[in-house]
């Protein structure tokens, strides 16, 4: 007899001192505008934080948002050329 819980029996959020872990699927909906698991996996290889808890992938909500915000690029105005 195994004690395996189904995904629906697992908590969708885990409260931490300074952050909250959300299940991967919810993170994609809330933070990544409904992005696919494949996009999440690609971003993960670029540094998007995650943690596995009892075989389920969770992402820290605040740290994930901060990581995403750090990736915003701004176009620098071109310097005017002197004639």
N, C-alpha and C positions, 0 to 999 in steps of 0.2 A: 504494500500500500504506500503510495507516494503522497507527500504533502504539498504538491505543486498547486499554486494558485493560478487561476486564469487571469488574463490581463484585466478583465473587468473587475476582479477582486482586489487589484492592486490600487494603492492610493494614486490619484492623478496629480497631487501636489504634496510635497514634503517641505515643511517649514524649517528653515535654518535660522541662525542668529541674524545674519545680515542679508539673506537672500531667500529665495524659495525655488525648489526644484520642481519643474513641471515635466510631465511625460512628453516625450519627443513629439508626438502627434499634436498635442496642444500648443507646444512651442512653435511649430510650423504654422499653425493657424493664427496664433496671437501675434507673433513677432515677424515671421517671414511671409506674411500676406498669403497664406495658404500654399506655400511652396511644397513641392513634392519631397518624398524621402530621398530621392536621388540628389536633389539640390542640397538638402541638408547634409548628406554624406560628403558632397564636394566641398561645402563650406567648412565642414568638420576637418577635412584634410588641410584647409587653409588656416585653421586655428579656432573655429567655433567650439566653445567648451561643452563638455558633456561628462556624465558619470553613469556607470552601470550600477544599478542597485537590484540585487536578486534577479539578474538577467534581463532587466528592463532598462532602457535608455532614458535618462532624465537629463534636462538641461537647466542650468541656473538662469533664472529669468533676468535678473539685473545684470549679471556678468555677460550674458548673451546679448542683451540690448546694448551694453557698453561696447562690446566687441564689434557689433554691427555699426554703431555710431562712429567708431574709430576708422571704419573703412570708407567713410564719406569723403569724396574728393571734391576739391573746389578748383575751378579753372582760374589760374592766375592771369590778371590783366597783362596784356603784352606791353612791353616798354616801347615808347615811341622812338622811332629812329630819328637820329639827327640828320639833317640834310647838309 
